[in-house]
Amino acid sequence: MKKKRVKLTRREKSELFAEAVVTIILLLLLNLSVIILINLAILTNQSLENGIYFLKSTLIFGNGLHIWSWQRIFVFFMGCGDMLVLYWRLLRRYHQMQLRHVIQELHYIAEGHFDHRISFVVKTDLQKVIDSINFLVDSTVNAMNEERQIEQSKDDLITNVSHDIRTPLTSIIGYLGLLKADNSLTADQLKYVDIAYNKAGQMKALANDLFDYTTLNSTKTKVNMAPLHLTSMLEQVAAGFELEAEEKNISLNVNTKPDDLVIDADAEKLVRVFNNLISNALKYGHGASFINLSAKKIKANLVEIRVENDGEAIPKEALQKIFERFYRVETSRNTKTGGTGLGLAIVKEVIDLHHGKITCESNDQLTSFIIHLPFKVALPESKATVL
């Protein structure tokens, strides 16, 4: 890193010049006032005037040189003092400007430019502060890199394990399914096979969710953005849950304003979002009579999508943690329904990949998952993707 001195801007140079002019004017006024006061004191005190005359006549320097003007000597010393005061004030203001530049550099680093370092060289204790800041930034960046590597290694391990475990689980589930269909088994044997079959299914669901979450959370994940007809996508997702909803006497409704909303999105990943949200509403929205899917344009570049149901409310203390991985509102309830605690975490990851935002609101009347996504209207010649 190349060291450099603090380079003042034109405005700062003007400030220094103005500081010098004001200081000189004030010092000249002060000097003039002091001289006038001394002259008045001498004129009103005859003995003081005689004493000064005596000193001037008796003090001899060199080859008979007398000092006949005390004012010149006084002015000379006051001028030296004025120069010191002027130098001190300008140096003090310059140090303040140096500190201002260091603070600006620090704010620039704090905004996320961790590859930047403060390269100023100063001759005060401020240099120790600069060196400490650079050292702290280096330490922080190294710690972040190490943490990122550890996190990546952990995600890679989870991804690999969850990927590899799905194949034997598929075989186990297949064989257990054959045993369930075997009429020669006793009632107790069928009971145990059924338990094993359900637990294997839960393990496979967890492995799938782990694989999906770590894949989405990876920095290497790519989002295949393309124009997507939002109304068609929501209708087709809702159609996939109609049978399950009818069994629970829940109506599925889709409403978009306007009807031809088209957004730029990864269709496959966004479908996963609404599959998870509707599935959660069906599993945990006890007492619900409807699930509404609605979308509307709220700004020129923003669309709002809501997934709402009138079922059991989510506790307030759970709303802040509901999108955290492995978090379950009720552990026992999720265990019975086969929940992995990753569904909403996956939802949030997908929305983040689309540079959007998801929040949850819940009360006794309505539970709403609110999604804000950026979008742009497709050009006439563009063809929107319909699932």
ZASEDO-523626 format. One record per residue: residue number from 1; x, y, z of N, C-alpha, C in turn; residue in one letter. Coordinates in steps of 0.05 Angstrom, whole numbers. Layout:
REM ZASEDO-523626
    nr      n_x      n_y      n_z     ca_x     ca_y     ca_z      c_x      c_y      c_z   rest
   NUM        X        Y        Z        X        Y        Z        X        Y        Z      A
...
REM end
This chain:
REM ZASEDO-523626
    nr      n_x      n_y      n_z     ca_x     ca_y     ca_z      c_x      c_y      c_z   rest
     1       17      -24        0        0        0        0       18       25        0      M
     2       14       42      -20       30       66      -23       20       87       -4      K
     3       39       98       13       32      118       32       31      145       18      K
     4       13      162       28       11      189       17        2      208       39      K
     5        8      234       34       -1      254       53      -30      262       47      R
     6      -42      274       67      -69      283       64      -70      306       44      V
     7      -85      303       23      -87      324        3     -112      340        8      K
     8     -108      366       14     -131      383       20     -146      391       -5      L
     9     -172      393       -2     -189      402      -24     -188      433      -27      T
    10     -199      443      -48     -199      472      -51     -215      486      -29      R
    11     -236      473      -21     -252      484        1     -236      485       26      R
    12     -222      464       32     -206      463       57     -183      484       56      E
    13     -171      487       32     -150      508       30     -162      536       34      K
    14     -186      540       24     -200      565       29     -206      569       58      S
    15     -213      548       72     -218      549      101     -192      557      116      E
    16     -170      545      108     -144      553      120     -137      582      115      L
    17     -141      591       91     -135      618       84     -153      637      100      F
    18     -179      631      102     -197      648      117     -190      648      147      A
    19     -181      624      157     -172      623      185     -148      641      189      E
    20     -129      641      170     -105      658      173     -113      687      173      A
    21     -130      695      154     -138      723      152     -152      733      178      V
    22     -171      717      188     -186      724      212     -167      726      236      V
    23     -148      706      238     -129      706      260     -111      731      259      T
    24     -101      738      235      -83      761      233      -98      787      240      I
    25     -123      789      231     -138      814      238     -143      816      268      I
    26     -150      793      280     -155      794      309     -129      800      324      L
    27     -106      789      316      -81      795      329      -72      824      325      L
    28      -76      835      301      -69      863      297      -86      881      314      L
    29     -112      875      317     -129      891      334     -121      889      363      L
    30     -113      864      371     -104      860      399      -78      875      403      L
    31      -59      874      384      -33      888      387      -38      918      389      N
    32      -55      929      371      -60      957      372      -73      966      398      L
    33      -91      949      408     -103      956      434      -83      956      457      S
    34      -64      938      457      -44      936      477      -25      961      476      V
    35      -17      968      451        0      991      448      -14     1017      457      I
    36      -39     1020      450      -54     1044      458      -56     1045      489      I
    37      -62     1022      501      -64     1022      531      -38     1029      544      L
    38      -16     1018      533       11     1025      545       17     1054      541      I
    39       11     1065      518       16     1094      513        0     1111      532      N
    40      -25     1104      536      -41     1119      555      -31     1117      584      L
    41      -21     1093      591      -10     1089      618       15     1107      621      A
    42       32     1109      600       56     1124      602       50     1154      603      I
    43       31     1164      587       24     1192      587       11     1201      613      L
    44       -3     1183      626      -16     1191      651        1     1187      676      T
    45       25     1176      672       43     1170      695       71     1181      688      N
    46       77     1204      700      102     1218      694      126     1201      704      Q
    47      123     1189      727      145     1173      738      152     1150      720      S
    48      131     1137      708      135     1114      690      149     1124      665      L
    49      141     1148      655      155     1159      631      184     1165      637      E
    50      189     1177      660      217     1183      668      234     1157      671      N
    51      222     1136      682      236     1111      685      243     1099      658      G
    52      225     1100      639      230     1089      612      252     1105      598      I
    53      252     1132      602      273     1149      590      300     1143      602      Y
    54      300     1138      628      325     1131      642      336     1105      631      F
    55      319     1085      628      328     1059      618      339     1062      590      L
    56      326     1078      572      335     1081      545      362     1095      544      K
    57      366     1114      562      391     1129      561      415     1114      574      S
    58      409     1096      592      430     1081      606      438     1055      592      T
    59      418     1042      577      424     1017      563      439     1023      537      L
    60      464     1012      536      481     1017      512      490      989      502      I
    61      487      985      476      494      960      463      516      965      442      F
    62      535      949      443      557      950      422      572      977      424      G
    63      575      990      401      590     1015      399      573     1039      406      N
    64      564     1040      430      548     1063      440      521     1065      428      G
    65      509     1042      421      482     1042      409      461     1043      431      L
    66      444     1063      430      422     1066      450      396     1057      438      H
    67      378     1048      455      351     1040      446      333     1064      452      I
    68      325     1078      431      308     1102      434      279     1097      429      W
    69      271     1073      418      242     1067      413      234     1041      426      S
    70      222     1042      449      212     1017      462      190     1004      446      W
    71      175     1021      431      152     1010      415      161      990      394      Q
    72      184      996      381      194      978      361      201      951      373      R
    73      214      951      396      221      926      409      196      911      417      I
    74      177      925      428      152      913      437      137      901      413      F
    75      136      917      391      122      907      367      136      882      356      V
    76      163      882      357      178      859      347      171      834      362      F
    77      171      836      389      164      812      405      135      804      402      F
    78      117      824      399       89      817      394       86      804      367      M
    79      101      813      347      100      800      321      109      771      322      G
    80      131      766      338      140      738      341      118      721      354      C
    81      105      733      375       84      719      388       60      714      369      G
    82       54      734      353       32      731      333       38      709      314      D
    83       63      707      304       70      686      286       66      658      298      M
    84       73      656      324       70      630      337       40      623      340      L
    85       24      644      348       -5      639      350      -17      631      323      V
    86       -9      646      302      -20      640      275      -12      611      267      L
    87       13      604      271       23      577      264        7      556      280      Y
    88        3      561      305      -12      542      322      -40      538      313      W
    89      -54      560      306      -82      558      298      -84      544      271      R
    90      -66      550      252      -68      538      226      -61      508      228      L
    91      -41      501      244      -33      473      248      -56      458      261      L
    92      -69      470      280      -92      457      294     -114      452      274      R
    93     -121      472      257     -142      469      237     -134      447      217      R
    94     -108      446      209      -99      426      190     -102      398      201      Y
    95      -96      395      227      -99      369      240     -128      361      241      H
    96     -146      380      245     -174      374      244     -183      364      217      Q
    97     -172      377      196     -178      369      169     -167      341      163      M
    98     -144      335      173     -133      308      170     -151      287      183      Q
    99     -161      294      207     -179      276      221     -205      272      205      L
   100     -214      294      193     -238      292      176     -235      273      153      R
   101     -211      274      140     -205      256      118     -204      227      128      H
   102     -192      222      151     -191      195      162     -219      184      168      V
   103     -236      201      179     -264      193      185     -278      186      159      I
   104     -274      202      138     -287      196      112     -277      169      101      Q
   105     -251      164      104     -241      138       95     -253      115      111      E
   106     -256      120      137     -267       99      155     -296       93      147      L
   107     -312      114      141     -339      110      132     -340       95      106      H
   108     -321      100       88     -320       86       62     -315       56       67      Y
   109     -298       50       86     -292       22       92     -317        9      105      I
   110     -330       24      123     -353       13      137     -376        8      118      A
   111     -377       20       95     -398       15       76     -395      -11       61      E
   112     -373      -25       67     -370      -52       55     -345      -54       37      G
   113     -329      -33       35     -305      -34       18     -282      -44       35      H
   114     -283      -70       41     -263      -81       60     -235      -85       47      F
   115     -233      -81       21     -207      -83        8     -193      -56        8      D
   116     -206      -35       19     -194       -9       20     -179       -5       46      H
   117     -157       10       46     -142       16       70     -136       46       71      R
   118     -133       57       95     -126       85       98      -96       88       93      I
   119      -89      102       73      -61      104       64      -47      130       72      S
   120      -59      146       90      -48      172       97      -24      169      115      F
   121       -6      188      113       17      190      131       16      217      144      V
   122       14      217      171       13      242      187       35      241      208      V
   123       41      264      219       63      266      238       53      269      267      K
   124       29      262      272       18      264      299       10      236      308      T
   125       -2      235      332      -12      210      343      -34      198      327      D
   126      -45      214      309      -66      204      291      -56      181      274      L
   127      -30      180      269      -18      158      253      -22      131      267      Q
   128      -21      132      294      -26      107      309      -54       98      306      K
   129      -73      117      305     -101      110      301     -105       98      273      V
   130      -92      110      253      -94      100      225      -83       72      223      I
   131      -60       67      235      -48       40      235      -66       20      249      D
   132      -78       29      271      -95       11      286     -120        4      270      S
   133     -132       24      256     -155       19      240     -149       -1      217      I
   134     -126        3      204     -118      -15      182     -114      -43      192      N
   135     -101      -45      216      -97      -72      228     -123      -85      235      F
   136     -142      -69      246     -168      -80      254     -183      -89      229      L
   137     -182      -73      207     -196      -81      183     -184     -107      172      V
   138     -157     -109      172     -144     -133      162     -152     -158      179      D
   139     -153     -154      205     -161     -176      223     -190     -184      218      S
   140     -207     -164      214     -236     -169      209     -240     -184      183      T
   141     -226     -175      162     -228     -188      136     -218     -217      137      V
   142     -196     -221      151     -185     -248      153     -205     -266      168      N
   143     -217     -255      190     -236     -271      205     -261     -277      188      A
   144     -270     -257      173     -293     -261      155     -287     -283      134      M
   145     -263     -282      123     -256     -301      103     -254     -329      115      N
   146     -243     -331      139     -241     -357      152     -269     -368      158      E
   147     -287     -350      168     -314     -358      175     -329     -366      149      E
   148     -324     -351      128     -337     -358      102     -328     -385       92      R
   149     -302     -391       95     -291     -417       87     -303     -440      103      Q
   150     -305     -434      130     -316     -455      147     -345     -460      140      I
   151     -360     -438      136     -388     -440      129     -391     -455      102      E
   152     -374     -448       83     -376     -461       57     -369     -491       60      Q
   153     -349     -497       76     -342     -526       80     -365     -541       93      S
   154     -378     -527      112     -401     -540      126     -424     -544      106      K
   155     -429     -524       90     -451     -526       70     -444     -548       49      D
   156     -419     -549       41     -411     -570       22     -415     -598       34      D
   157     -407     -601       60     -410     -626       73     -440     -634       74      L
   158     -457     -615       82     -486     -620       84     -497     -627       57      I
   159     -489     -612       37     -499     -617       10     -491     -645        0      T
   160     -466     -652        4     -456     -678       -5     -470     -701       10      N
   161     -472     -698       36     -484     -719       52     -514     -722       45      V
   162     -528     -699       43     -557     -700       37     -561     -711        9      S
   163     -543     -705       -9     -545     -716      -36     -540     -746      -37      H
   164     -520     -754      -23     -513     -783      -23     -533     -800       -8      D
   165     -546     -788       12     -563     -805       29     -590     -809       15      I
   166     -597     -792       -5     -623     -795      -17     -626     -821      -33      R
   167     -604     -830      -45     -606     -855      -62     -612     -879      -44      T
   168     -597     -885      -23     -605     -908       -6     -633     -904        7      P
   169     -640     -879       14     -667     -875       26     -689     -882        6      L
   170     -684     -875      -20     -704     -882      -40     -707     -912      -42      T
   171     -685     -926      -41     -687     -956      -42     -701     -967      -17      S
   172     -694     -956        6     -707     -965       31     -737     -960       30      I
   173     -745     -936       21     -774     -930       19     -787     -948       -1      I
   174     -774     -954      -23     -785     -972      -43     -790    -1000      -32      G
   175     -770    -1011      -18     -773    -1038       -6     -794    -1038       16      Y
   176     -795    -1017       32     -815    -1015       53     -843    -1013       41      L
   177     -845     -999       18     -871     -998        4     -880    -1025       -5      G
   178     -861    -1042      -15     -868    -1069      -23     -878    -1085        1      L
   179     -864    -1082       24     -872    -1096       48     -900    -1088       57      L
   180     -906    -1062       54     -933    -1052       62     -955    -1065       46      K
   181     -948    -1072       21     -968    -1084        3     -969    -1114        6      A
   182     -952    -1125       23     -951    -1154       27     -973    -1163       46      D
   183     -992    -1178       37    -1015    -1186       54    -1008    -1208       73      N
   184     -984    -1220       70     -977    -1243       88     -966    -1233      115      S
   185     -962    -1207      118     -951    -1197      143     -973    -1195      164      L
   186     -965    -1199      189     -983    -1196      211     -989    -1167      216      T
   187    -1009    -1162      234    -1017    -1135      240     -994    -1119      253      A
   188     -980    -1133      272     -957    -1120      285     -935    -1114      265      D
   189     -930    -1133      247     -909    -1128      227     -916    -1105      209      Q
   190     -941    -1103      200     -949    -1081      184     -947    -1054      198      L
   191     -953    -1055      224     -951    -1031      240     -922    -1021      241      K
   192     -903    -1039      246     -875    -1031      247     -864    -1022      219      Y
   193     -873    -1036      198     -865    -1029      171     -875    -1001      164      V
   194     -900     -996      173     -912     -970      167     -897     -947      182      D
   195     -890     -953      207     -874     -933      222     -847     -927      208      I
   196     -834     -949      200     -808     -947      187     -811     -932      161      A
   197     -832     -937      146     -838     -924      120     -841     -894      124      Y
   198     -857     -886      144     -862     -858      149     -836     -844      158      N
   199     -821     -857      176     -796     -844      185     -776     -841      162      K
   200     -774     -861      145     -757     -859      122     -765     -837      103      A
   201     -792     -833      101     -802     -811       84     -794     -784       96      G
   202     -796     -782      123     -787     -757      136     -758     -752      132      Q
   203     -742     -773      134     -713     -770      130     -707     -761      102      M
   204     -721     -772       82     -717     -764       54     -725     -735       50      K
   205     -747     -727       63     -756     -699       60     -735     -680       73      A
   206     -723     -688       96     -703     -672      108     -678     -670       90      L
   207     -670     -693       79     -647     -693       61     -651     -675       37      A
   208     -676     -677       26     -682     -660        3     -681     -630       10      N
   209     -693     -623       33     -693     -595       42     -665     -585       48      D
   210     -649     -602       61     -621     -595       66     -605     -589       41      L
   211     -610     -607       22     -596     -604       -4     -605     -578      -18      F
   212     -631     -573      -18     -641     -549      -31     -631     -524      -17      D
   213     -632     -524       10     -624     -500       25     -595     -493       21      Y
   214     -577     -513       24     -549     -508       21     -542     -500       -7      T
   215     -556     -511      -27     -552     -504      -55     -560     -475      -60      T
   216     -583     -467      -49     -592     -439      -52     -574     -420      -37      L
   217     -564     -428      -14     -547     -411        3     -519     -408       -8      N
   218     -512     -424      -28     -485     -423      -39     -482     -398      -56      S
   219     -458     -386      -56     -452     -363      -72     -451     -370     -102      T
   220     -449     -396     -108     -447     -404     -136     -474     -408     -149      K
   221     -495     -405     -133     -522     -409     -143     -529     -388     -164      T
   222     -539     -397     -187     -547     -379     -208     -577     -378     -210      K
   223     -587     -354     -216     -616     -351     -219     -621     -346     -249      V
   224     -637     -363     -260     -644     -361     -289     -668     -343     -293      N
   225     -663     -317     -295     -684     -298     -297     -697     -298     -325      M
   226     -723     -297     -325     -738     -296     -351     -765     -284     -345      A
   227     -778     -272     -365     -805     -262     -360     -824     -284     -352      P
   228     -840     -280     -331     -858     -300     -320     -885     -288     -316      L
   229     -905     -300     -328     -933     -291     -325     -943     -299     -297      H
   230     -945     -279     -280     -950     -285     -251     -977     -297     -247      L
   231     -998     -288     -260    -1025     -299     -256    -1026     -328     -263      T
   232    -1015     -336     -286    -1015     -364     -295     -999     -381     -275      S
   233     -977     -371     -266     -961     -387     -247     -976     -392     -221      M
   234     -989     -371     -210    -1003     -375     -185    -1027     -394     -189      L
   235    -1041     -391     -211    -1064     -409     -216    -1056     -438     -219      E
   236    -1033     -443     -232    -1024     -470     -236    -1014     -482     -210      Q
   237    -1000     -465     -193     -991     -475     -167    -1015     -482     -150      V
   238    -1036     -465     -150    -1060     -470     -134    -1074     -495     -143      A
   239    -1074     -500     -169    -1087     -524     -180    -1075     -549     -169      A
   240    -1049     -548     -164    -1035     -572     -154    -1044     -579     -125      G
   241    -1056     -561     -111    -1064     -566      -83    -1095     -568      -80      F
   242    -1109     -567     -102    -1139     -567     -101    -1150     -591      -86      E
   243    -1139     -615      -93    -1150     -640      -81    -1145     -640      -51      L
   244    -1121     -633      -42    -1115     -633      -14    -1132     -612        1      E
   245    -1136     -589      -12    -1152     -568        0    -1181     -576        2      A
   246    -1192     -590      -18    -1220     -599      -17    -1224     -619        6      E
   247    -1204     -636       10    -1206     -656       32    -1208     -642       59      E
   248    -1196     -618       61    -1197     -603       87    -1217     -580       86      K
   249    -1234     -580       66    -1255     -560       63    -1244     -532       63      N
   250    -1222     -528       48    -1209     -502       45    -1211     -494       16      I
   251    -1219     -469       12    -1221     -459      -16    -1195     -444      -23      S
   252    -1186     -449      -47    -1161     -436      -57    -1170     -415      -78      L
   253    -1162     -390      -73    -1169     -367      -90    -1145     -353     -100      N
   254    -1146     -345     -126    -1124     -329     -138    -1135     -304     -149      V
   255    -1122     -281     -142    -1131     -255     -151    -1107     -238     -157      N
   256    -1104     -228     -182    -1082     -210     -189    -1093     -185     -202      T
   257    -1080     -162     -196    -1087     -136     -208    -1062     -123     -218      K
   258    -1059     -118     -243    -1077     -127     -265    -1073     -156     -271      P
   259    -1089     -167     -289    -1088     -195     -295    -1063     -203     -311      D
   260    -1050     -184     -325    -1028     -191     -342    -1001     -184     -329      D
   261     -999     -187     -303     -974     -181     -289     -952     -200     -299      L
   262     -930     -189     -307     -906     -204     -316     -882     -194     -300      V
   263     -868     -212     -288     -844     -205     -273     -820     -221     -283      I
   264     -796     -210     -278     -772     -225     -285     -765     -243     -261      D
   265     -764     -269     -265     -760     -287     -243     -750     -314     -253      A
   266     -739     -330     -235     -732     -358     -240     -757     -374     -234      D
   267     -771     -383     -255     -797     -396     -251     -796     -421     -233      A
   268     -775     -438     -236     -773     -462     -220     -770     -456     -191      E
   269     -753     -436     -185     -748     -430     -157     -772     -415     -144      K
   270     -785     -398     -160     -808     -384     -149     -831     -402     -144      L
   271     -835     -422     -161     -856     -442     -156     -851     -456     -130      V
   272     -826     -462     -124     -819     -475      -98     -828     -458      -75      R
   273     -826     -431      -77     -834     -413      -56     -863     -416      -50      V
   274     -880     -416      -70     -909     -417      -66     -919     -445      -59      F
   275     -904     -465      -68     -910     -492      -60     -906     -495      -29      N
   276     -884     -484      -19     -878     -486        9     -898     -470       26      N
   277     -905     -445       16     -924     -429       32     -952     -441       33      L
   278     -962     -451       10     -988     -464        9     -988     -490       26      I
   279     -967     -505       23     -964     -530       39     -965     -524       69      S
   280     -950     -504       77     -950     -496      105     -978     -487      115      N
   281     -992     -472       98    -1019     -463      105    -1038     -487      108      A
   282    -1035     -507       91    -1052     -530       93    -1046     -547      117      L
   283    -1020     -549      124    -1012     -566      146    -1017     -553      173      K
   284    -1011     -527      176    -1011     -514      202    -1034     -494      206      Y
   285    -1048     -487      185    -1070     -468      187    -1095     -481      197      G
   286    -1095     -491      221    -1118     -506      232    -1142     -487      234      H
   287    -1165     -497      224    -1189     -482      225    -1193     -463      202      G
   288    -1175     -464      183    -1176     -445      160    -1199     -454      141      A
   289    -1212     -434      129    -1233     -439      110    -1224     -430       82      S
   290    -1202     -415       80    -1193     -406       53    -1163     -401       54      F
   291    -1151     -402       31    -1123     -394       26    -1124     -376        1      I
   292    -1117     -351        5    -1118     -331      -17    -1090     -325      -28      N
   293    -1087     -327      -54    -1062     -319      -67    -1069     -294      -83      L
   294    -1056     -271      -76    -1062     -246      -90    -1036     -232      -98      S
   295    -1038     -217     -119    -1015     -202     -129    -1024     -175     -140      A
   296    -1009     -154     -135    -1016     -128     -146     -991     -111     -149      K
   297     -993      -93     -168     -971      -74     -173     -974      -51     -153      K
   298     -954      -46     -137     -956      -25     -117     -938       -1     -124      I
   299     -917       -6     -140     -900       16     -150     -892        9     -179      K
   300     -879       29     -191     -871       25     -219     -852        1     -222      A
   301     -837       -5     -201     -818      -27     -203     -821      -48     -181      N
   302     -845      -50     -170     -849      -68     -147     -877      -81     -149      L
   303     -877     -107     -144     -902     -122     -142     -904     -134     -115      V
   304     -929     -135     -104     -933     -147      -78     -950     -172      -81      E
   305     -940     -194      -70     -954     -220      -71     -960     -228      -43      I
   306     -985     -236      -38     -993     -245      -11    -1004     -274      -12      R
   307     -996     -289        8    -1008     -316       13    -1020     -314       40      V
   308    -1047     -315       41    -1062     -310       66    -1081     -333       72      E
   309    -1085     -338       98    -1105     -357      107    -1117     -348      133      N
   310    -1141     -358      139    -1155     -349      164    -1153     -371      186      D
   311    -1131     -386      185    -1128     -407      205    -1116     -398      231      G
   312    -1106     -417      246    -1094     -411      272    -1071     -391      269      E
   313    -1071     -371      287    -1050     -350      286    -1023     -360      295      A
   314    -1003     -348      284     -975     -354      292     -968     -336      316      I
   315     -957     -348      337     -950     -331      361     -932     -308      354      P
   316     -935     -286      368     -919     -262      362     -889     -267      365      K
   317     -882     -282      386     -854     -287      391     -841     -304      369      E
   318     -857     -317      353     -846     -335      332     -843     -319      305      A
   319     -856     -296      302     -855     -282      277     -827     -273      270      L
   320     -811     -265      290     -784     -256      285     -765     -278      277      Q
   321     -771     -303      284     -753     -325      279     -763     -345      257      K
   322     -786     -338      246     -800     -358      230     -785     -366      205      I
   323     -768     -348      195     -752     -354      171     -724     -365      176      F
   324     -718     -370      202     -692     -381      209     -693     -411      203      E
   325     -670     -422      195     -669     -451      188     -672     -468      213      R
   326     -687     -489      211     -693     -508      232     -711     -497      254      F
   327     -721     -473      250     -739     -462      271     -767     -473      266      Y
   328     -779     -482      288     -806     -493      287     -823     -478      307      R
   329     -847     -470      298     -865     -456      317     -873     -474      340      V
   330     -880     -499      333     -886     -519      353     -872     -545      345      E
   331     -853     -553      360     -837     -576      353     -854     -601      350      T
   332     -871     -605      369     -888     -630      369     -906     -630      344      S
   333     -918     -606      338     -936     -605      315     -921     -611      289      R
   334     -897     -599      286     -882     -603      262     -872     -632      259      N
   335     -866     -645      282     -857     -673      281     -880     -690      270      T
   336     -904     -685      279     -927     -701      270     -932     -698      240      K
   337     -928     -673      231     -934     -667      202     -909     -671      185      T
   338     -887     -679      196     -864     -684      180     -848     -660      173      G
   339     -852     -638      187     -837     -613      180     -808     -615      187      G
   340     -791     -602      170     -762     -603      174     -752     -577      186      T
   341     -768     -556      186     -759     -530      195     -742     -515      175      G
   342     -742     -524      150     -726     -512      129     -744     -499      107      L
   343     -770     -505      107     -787     -496       85     -786     -465       82      G
   344     -791     -451      104     -792     -421      103     -764     -410       99      L
   345     -743     -424      109     -716     -414      105     -709     -416       75      A
   346     -718     -437       62     -715     -439       33     -730     -417       18      I
   347     -754     -411       28     -770     -390       16     -755     -363       17      V
   348     -744     -357       40     -729     -332       43     -705     -331       26      K
   349     -690     -353       23     -667     -354        6     -674     -348      -23      E
   350     -696     -360      -32     -705     -355      -60     -712     -326      -64      V
   351     -727     -315      -45     -735     -287      -48     -711     -269      -47      I
   352     -692     -275      -31     -667     -259      -30     -652     -260      -56      D
   353     -652     -284      -68     -639     -287      -94     -652     -270     -116      L
   354     -678     -264     -112     -692     -247     -131     -692     -218     -122      H
   355     -675     -211     -103     -672     -184      -93     -698     -173      -82      H
   356     -714     -191      -70     -739     -183      -58     -739     -185      -28      G
   357     -763     -183      -16     -765     -183       13     -791     -198       20      K
   358     -790     -214       42     -813     -228       51     -817     -223       81      I
   359     -841     -218       89     -848     -214      117     -873     -230      124      T
   360     -878     -232      150     -902     -247      159     -917     -231      179      C
   361     -943     -230      176     -961     -217      195     -982     -237      203      E
   362     -989     -238      229    -1009     -258      237    -1025     -247      261      S
   363    -1051     -251      260    -1069     -245      282    -1092     -266      282      N
   364    -1111     -262      299    -1133     -281      301    -1150     -283      276      D
   365    -1150     -261      259    -1166     -261      235    -1152     -271      211      Q
   366    -1125     -265      208    -1111     -271      183    -1081     -275      188      L
   367    -1070     -294      174    -1041     -298      173    -1032     -293      145      T
   368    -1013     -274      142    -1005     -265      115     -975     -267      112      S
   369     -967     -279       90     -939     -279       81     -938     -259       58      F
   370     -923     -237       62     -923     -215       43     -896     -214       29      I
   371     -897     -216        3     -872     -217      -14     -871     -192      -31      I
   372     -849     -178      -31     -844     -156      -49     -822     -164      -68      H
   373     -828     -162      -94     -809     -170     -114     -806     -147     -135      L
   374     -782     -141     -144     -779     -122     -166     -788     -135     -192      P
   375     -799     -119     -211     -806     -130     -237     -806     -108     -257      F
   376     -805     -116     -282     -807      -97     -304     -826     -109     -325      K
   377     -842      -92     -337     -862     -101     -356     -849     -112     -381      V
   378     -858     -135     -390     -845     -148     -413     -851     -132     -438      A
   379     -832     -131     -457     -836     -117     -482     -856     -132     -499      L
   380     -869     -119     -518     -890     -133     -534     -880     -158     -548      P
   381     -854     -157     -558     -844     -180     -572     -835     -202     -554      E
   382     -833     -197     -528     -824     -217     -509     -846     -237     -504      S
   383     -838     -262     -499     -858     -283     -493     -855     -291     -464      K
   384     -876     -288     -448     -875     -294     -420     -876     -324     -416      A
   385     -862     -334     -396     -861     -362     -390     -887     -370     -375      T
   386     -900     -390     -384     -925     -400     -371     -919     -429     -364      V
   387     -923     -435     -338     -917     -462     -328     -938     -481     -337      L
REM end
